[in-house]
């Protein structure tokens, strides 16, 4: 595992692998580059979107007690919702089940004050934090309690998860190795069901084992949570080879591969990246937390290490990691020598002398975004420019190049690329939103 994180430039990892109810704990490396603070079992991480599965479990416990109906319109419970500014009657179609399986029709996130529908509720899949926030507000209204209190009562206290909270707790000052700086860890003042959980691998593994056995849920509800609720046919994404192997349950992803059926979810809050996968039929699971932009690129390698070699369709569906990591590595080394402005020449020469040298659209896009996240904006732009040159028929590459130009302050070229992206894909909501802001 230390070799894996070193190769991926991930400074450290907190991981628990469990088989036959026996957890094995691994803590390796430091909390971030340049730090001498070791990751320990007590290090608190942001769980990011792993928050959603825990919240979904709590909602299903409420469903078991008849407190909430999964198929009743959520607006029947609260009458109005401040983030729905229009009188669109389709908002009234949204239910708790739709929120949990990401078919509300809402985007991942709206703007600071409003959120609009992308499509008719329950007609398609679109991963949505907004849907979870809407459901959170309904649950808080029904119980007359804030989210963190509800989660303490429904999950943390019954399962004895003593290092978990959807809001910053002063005890994390001593538990967390990340310190108090905003750039280190988000000291969430407002609980958000979609992303604000603060925890560690030990606590999350307690939850994961309870989830696998159905502890705290009725048997039929537990089966329903793990059953296919949506085929995860994404609204604004082109077809992906992994689509046929990925579905969505209630609050979690489902994967089918040569090892069998798995449940999984990923988390991505800036530098905080995390992931879990479990095989219910094999009593085997894994959960890990990192503090690195590359923290999700290691998914396949980590799973192969602990579960045995297999196809990680979840990673391919998410489009994290590289299709051909050795090709990207060789390409990067050569660009470091000759300069990123020679990207096309380097790619052409390497392809000429080695037919196996294939820079895929996905790998170049991933490489470009990694550079962008590292603050290497000009280098990233050159990689995105190469991608549009190699794949001129792809809307996504123009969208990415638009973001790179926007990042360096070149408004004219950013607009040009977003417009071309939308011409190729009128459903590109990211490009539409960026174009609106740039056109103001």
C-alpha positions, 0 to 999 in steps of 0.5 A: 500500500505504501508503494501505491500511495508513493507512486500516486503522490498521495502523502498518506492514507487511513484504511480499514479492510474487514473480512469475516468480521475481522477489521484490519487497520492500516495507517500510512504516511503523513497528513499532507506533503511537507508535514511531519504529522503521521496519520493515526487511527484518530485523524479526523477526515472530511467524509464528503459524499460518504455522508450521503449513505449515512444519512440515507440509512437514517432516513430508512430508519425513520421510514421503518417507524412510519415517520416518513413515506418514501413515495409521498411528495416532499412538499406535502411535508413542508409546503414550501422550500426556499431554494425553489423560487419558481412555481414549477408544478414538477417540484411537487413530484419529488419524493424521498425515494427520488432524492436517495436514488438521485432521480429528482431532476435537480442538478448536483448544486444550484447557485447560492440561493436557487435551484432549478430542475434539469428534467422531469423528476424520476425520468433520469439519473443525475447525481444531486447533493441538492436532492439530499439537502431538500430531503434533509430540510424535510426530515428536520421539519418533521422531527423538529430537530437539526440534522446533527441531533437527528444523526446522533440519535439515529446513527452515531449513538446507537452504533457508538460512533464516537468520532463522527459529526456533521458539524465541527466539534471542539473535541476535533481540535485534539483528535484531528491532525489537520489543525484549525486552518480552513485550508486543512479541514472544513470546520463545518458550522452548518450540517449538510446531509450531502457532504459535511460528515467529519469522521475517521475510518474506524468510525465509518467502518463501524457504520459500514459493518452495521449497514452490511448486516442490516442492523437497525433496519427491517429486513425488507428495508435493508434489501430495498436499500441494496436493490436496484432503484435506478440504472444510473443513466446519467442525464448529461454524460455520454455513454460509458463502457461502465454503465452496464455494470453500475446501478444505484440503490438508496443512498449508495452505488451498486457494482457488478463484476467478476467478484460479484455484487458490491455496494460503494460510494466515493467522496470528493471535497477538494483535497479530501478524497475517500472511498468505500466498497463492500461485497455483502455476499462475501463479508468483505469491505474496505474504507479509506480516507486521504488528503490528496488531489490524487486520492481517488486515482488509487481506487483500482490499485487499492481494491486489487491489493485487498480484494484480489485483481478485478475490474473496478467498474466504479472507478471507470464510471467515475472516470477517476484514474488513468486508462493507461497510467504508464503512457501518461507517466512517460508523456509527463516525463517528456513534457517536463524535459521539453516543455508543455508547449511541445505537447503535440510534437511529443505525442506525435513522435511517441506514437510514431515510434510506438504504436501502443502509445495511445493518449486517450481523451479521458486520460488527457482530461484527467491529466489536465485537471490534475495539473489545474488542481496543482496550480499549473494553469498554463501547463494544464491549458496545453494539455487541454489544447492537445485534447481538443486537437486530437478529439475535435468531435468531443464536447467534453474536451472543449468544456475542459479547455474553456475552464482552463482559459477561464482559470487564467483569465482569458474570457474570450477564449473561454467563451469560445470553447464553451460555445463550441462544447454546447454546440456539440452537446446542448445538454452540457449544463456546466458549459451553459452555467459558465457561459452565463456567468462569463456573458454577464 
